[in-house]
Amino acid sequence: KVKPEDRFHQLKEGKAHPLWLLGHLANTIDVVGNLWTYNQQPIVAKKYKLKFAPDFANGDPITTDPENYPRWEELLEDYATGFDAFLKNVRETQDAELPESPRGPVREDRKDFFNSIGKNIQVMILHDTHHRGQMAMISKLNG
């Protein structure tokens, strides 16, 4: 759990803070996990657009101004909703489907990387655990 006073802590100005990371996780599981992998309509991505996209994807600059972001509780709910939808699809995926191409509209410049249902599942698991660990570390380093 990230304490309220830690949610905007950055290790370096302009870099990710726990609230941004939570929004990034919600957005990414929705776009890559749900839309690109399973062709499911995004649950939260339209709401966030580039707010939680990384800089290499032309995302908005990261700030510590709470006015620039949804509330923590809203992001947490959106993350849970998107992740639950992704897990439902993963549970229904048969082993024989793992090498198949993703079912949704993967961006052209990302098709070489996000090239199968199985790889996308693996990437989403690694992405999620990486950033959840990052959130915990940043929070702990603040106090």
Secondary structure, 3 states (H helix, E strand, C coil): CCCHHHCCCCCCCCCCCHHHHHHHHHHHHHHHHHHHHHCCCCCCHHHHCCCCCCHHHCCCCCCCCHHHCCCHHHHHHHHHHHHHHHHHHHHHCCHHHCCCCCCCCCCHHHCCCCCCHHHHHHHHHHHHHHHHHHHHHHHHHCC
